[in-house]
């Protein structure tokens, strides 16, 4: 609720909330692209020779 807050504070909160949402989205997309390029070995693909 924005009662008694003033439009400047509410506008700032909306801006910062949108910034946080977009930053999280950008990080998730970037990490997904990096994971797709790297293809780390999983336990099922790793073979141990003794």
Phi, psi and omega in degrees: 000142184252017183295129179068010181274322185098150185289332180293316180292321179294319178296319178296318179296319178296318179296313182293324177296315178296321178298316180295318179297314181292324178295316178297320179296316180297317180297315180297318179294317180296315180295323178296318179295320179294317180297322179293325180284322188279317182052074179293144179291142177256173182297329182284338182262348181273128177246139180248123178256130182244000000 
